[in-house]
C-alpha cells in the first residue's frame, strides 16, 4: 500500500548557521572556539566551566556536587552556569556557531545527535574504559547513548540518569471510588471514566495537549499496542494500525474524561492540574514525583509503569532520553574537565543527583541506596526495566531532525486530532512520513 501524501518537510539549514553573531553567547568558557576545535588536555588544574542543562531546578544539587568536588580537588575551580531546560539546545547551538562553549555540559540524548553532527563533543568511550566508571554504568543507558550519538558504539556523553514513563494516580481518590491501581489498560480507562464528573469539575485524567505532547502520545501508543520495534525495515511503525487504534483510544479521553483546557496543557499546567485539582490520573515520568510529593504528600499519590499491552504479557517501554555529561572538544583543560565528569558520575554523587531528580541512576553502585527503596515509584520502575518481559522501543534520537519533528512540527497536528479536525490515522501517517524522510536523509548522508 502506498503511503498517503504528507506535507512537504521544510529544508533546514544546519543547526546554528542562521544564527547571527549578535546572538552569540559571551565567551565564558576556557575552550570558546565553537565546534571543530581540538582543544587541549591542559594541566588538570585551574578553572573549568560547567553548564547545567536544567538550571534552577537542579542548581542546589549541582552546587552540592561541586562543593564536594572542589574539596577533593582544591586546585580545580568549577564555574557553574545554570541554563533553563527550555533554552539549553538553543544555547548550545548559539555557542557552537559563535564561540563560548563550556568545558563540561549537561547533555541529553534527545539533542545529542545534533551536537555530534556539529563536531562539538569529544568521544569519551576510551576515557570511560580507563576510569573507575568502567563496567559500572547501566547497560541500557549505555546502549541508548550509543544509539543516540549515531556513530556506532562510540559514546559522546557519560550517562547520569534516565527516566521512565509513569502513570501517576491519586490513591485517595481511587480509594474513595473503590478502585484498584490502574495496572491494566482496561482498569486505566475504567478509572478515567468513573472518576469523571464534569459538572463537579472532577476528571479521571489530564492529557498533555500543548508543548511536549508528542513524546507522551507516542509512549501511550506503543505501550498499548505492544509493538516492540520502532522500525520495520527502513519504515517506522508509528502508523501501524495497532498504534493508530491505541492513539484513537488515548485522544478519546479528551473532554470525555479530561478538562477541555487540556488542549494547551504543557508540563507545568498538566502537573498543576493533577497536584492542585480533582484529577485522578496523570501520565508523565518519574521526574515529576517530587512535585507530587510536595503538593499531595506520600499517602495521596503513587506511580506505576505503563501497563503491558495485554494482561500478563510483554511490557513495551519507549526509550526515554538519557541525561548525561558531555566533554567539549574545544575545551582547553580536558584533564580537569574529565575529573569533574568522573567524580559527578561516581556512585555517591550520581545517587545524590538522581535522588534530587527522582530519576533512575546510571551508576550501578547507587542502585541499592536506601532512598530508592523508600521511593516506591522509582523502585518499581527499576524493577520493570530489569524484568525480561519488558521490551524497550528505541526512539531514533540520532536523527538530527528528531526534536523538530516530534515537537514544533507536529504538536499543532496533535491539537487538531484532539479537536476532531484531523483523524488519528492522518496524524500518524503524517508523522511517519516526516520520520521516514529524516531516516532516509540520515542513511544517505552516512553512505558518503
Phi, psi and omega in degrees: 000133181284148180283133179301153179297140172236164184297145181298126178286128182291135175290138180243138173291162178305144184303131174095340185296320185278356182285128182282158185299331182296340180273351185299141178290151173298135185283092181261344186276162176293322178252100190241028185268006180078199185287157174085346179290139183280338179065201183201151178291329179072191184271349186082006178229174176094205188264140168230154179249132180239126174260122174273123184277009173217052184301144184095298181293318185250011184301313185300315183290325177292325177297324176294317180295317180296320178298318179294323180294313182290338174291321179282324181237076185294345180270007176239126178254132181250119174269118181270132175231116180270123178249123177304141186302328181289341185253353194295319182294320178296320179297317179295314180301318180296316181290326176296319182286321189244356182098156178110021178291151177281179173278320180227143177212149172291129183224129177259152181294343180296334179233014181298315183300322179299320181284324177295319180298332179267008174060038184267336189250146176277134172298138184240006181303313180295322179296319177299315183296335181262007185245177177290352179278347183302126178076005184246011179253138183304127186303318182298324179288322176300315179300317180296319179295317178298315181295319183292329180289335176072017181235052179067230184270001182291148179251131178243012170201156172266116182295141177243330182194164174219165180244175174212142177301138185221141167261111176273139179218148180280105182296329179291319179290323178296317180296316181297329181269001180070032183256146174273161177305146185280067184274356174230160180291326177295320178292324179299309183289326177294320179292320178302320180288313186292328183276359183264127170216088188302325181294336178261009182059039177243134185223148182282338188207155169237129185254149179267103182259346183260222182300135180088007186290329190289316180301319181288325177296316179298320179299316179292325180295307183291326179296321181280323184285330183080006178291128190261352182231139178283335182244142167240093190072234179256016179242142179287154177267007181308319182260023170301142181306327179292324177290323178296318178297321178294320178296320179300319179294318182297308182290341177295345177288335186298128182069340176277318180230011180229161172294147179296330181293350180297346180306325183251014182299125165255190183301312185299313182292322180297313180293322179297320178298318181288317186282334187235008180238204179244060180247131187279326186218153180216136173255117176211231176213184184296339185297339181264004185302315182297327175298315181294318179298317182296321184277323190248332186089155187295334185276355183244001183215146175211163180222144179225154175298157176301138186295160171297156181296324176238141181306124179079005183262199181288139176262120179260117184245128177282153183283105175290149178305139176265131176272153181194188181238129180253144176259120188275136187297329184278356183298145181260001180218059185295328180298315178290320180298319180293323176302320180293316179298313181298320179294313182295331181269359178294160186304311182296317182286322178296323177294316179300314181295314184294325177297318179296322183272355184053048182233174182274122183290149180275333181278121184296340179291347181266353190294334183261008180295148188302323185297330180292317177292331178282339180260088188304314180301322179292317180297316180296321178297315178297318179297321181292325179291333178273355180283127179298343177273006174260126178244132182262124176272111184279113175287149183276067179297343179291343179290120181304333183267002186303313182299316179295316182297315186269008175235256189301325183293330191242341181302320177299325178294324179296323176296324176297322178296315179301324182276358181079015181265358179210139180280158177299323180294315179297320177299310182295321179294320179296313180296317179299321179299317179296317181293317179297321177297316180296321178293319178296319178297317181296315181297319179296318180298321184277000172281336187282000000 
